Amino acid sequence: MARQLIAGNWKMNGQGAQLDFFDDLVSEIAAVDVDILICPPATLIERCARAVDSAMIAIGGQDCHVNEKGAHTGDVSAGMLKDAGASFVIVGHSERRADHGETSAIVKAKAEAVLASGLTPVICVGETLAERESGEAERVVVEQMLASLPDEASDRCEIAYEPVWAIGTGKVASTDDILQMHSALNNALPSGVSARLLYGGSVKPDNAAAILSLDHVDGALVGGASLKASDFASIIKNSIR
Ligand code: PEP
């Protein structure tokens, strides 16, 4: 059984004054047998990486460019994120897919750039409410995963299933729906790819245990509840199998 990965996505939140988050988090979790990842905004990666013991908490980026360097104003490359102290990069978050028109082909190229830099991509997939209501969720999400995985996909990829309608809304997919989707994704993983399958979408302290105990759920990608150390610590404690 894979060790669970509990990842926090701070999105466009956080400034230097919030870095006491890590002292608060560590004081609540002590030694846990879980992988922990925090993805702050790019401006905080270096300071976060300095603030944590990397053996206990990894730091990641929330996105990267497909190229290593060049004339791409405002973008950062995977290599730059690594240089700042990141070891993971989220790619294909639904907010990037929706707000920046990122297709699965772009997400795949980003995931390949992340691997090429020696980092681990966390590849996000998920259906819209319309796709779920029309019974297309499983087909859409499996297709998205296969189209977003790098050609040289390895055991250094993580997948996050995040129903778009559950992100930041307080609506959570039912445990039956999560189990069904994670089983489908697990069955569809190409041979040789042993990615952990995270669930994301309004994971909170009070629903984490039920979600994280499901088969084929190897962790969580947490947005809102990762901003408060006590909530994130409680989710981490609920992940211990
Ligand atoms: C996310 O942004 O990846 C996410 C899952 O957000 P939230 O937990 O706030 O729904």
Residues whose N, C-alpha, C, O or C-beta is under 5 A from the ligand:
A	BS01	PEP	N9 A166 I167 G168 T169 G200 G201 S202 V203 L221 V222 G223 G224 A225
